[in-house]
Amino acid sequence: MNNIRSQFQTISLIGMPGVGKSTVGVILAKLIGLEFTDTDLSIQAREGKTLQQIIDSEGHLRLREVEEEVLLSEPIKGRVLATGGSVIYSEAIMARLRAAGPVVYLRADVATLIQRVAANPDRGIASSANQTFEDIYNERTPLYERFASHNVDAVGGSADAVAALIVQELYS
């Protein structure tokens, strides 16, 4: 796996909330010998609030601003990044991620995602109050597809299997 590590210095995972970016990212990072960063946790550490608290007190657009500030200022080299679901709204972030290495879109159908997100109602999804989860899915999917260099299905297998699929997609 050492040749894998030297081939890509940064791998960014994008996709909807609940798709498994963080879980798969930890496994992927271990498989290929890179560090792992969950950018949602970086945002929470910087702000001293959960994502939902930021949305509740300052609005979803503020969360997107903080996300951009964090992702444009923090080191990303030598890492697998699990990004927030709204990262694709920032051209600047996506340009940085794409320049750093592959951007992998973890795909899942909306029904599966709704089921997963329902298990964690305090997730902190950056959207306007009148948008349903399905609205967000329909709005974001074309953006994920636009910015991704690779697409991997994240349904039907374990997180280990999805991480193995990513390795296969990137290195075969």
Order of alpha helices (4+ residues) and beta strands (2+ residues): alpha-beta-alpha-beta-alpha-alpha-alpha-beta-alpha-beta-alpha-alpha-beta-alpha
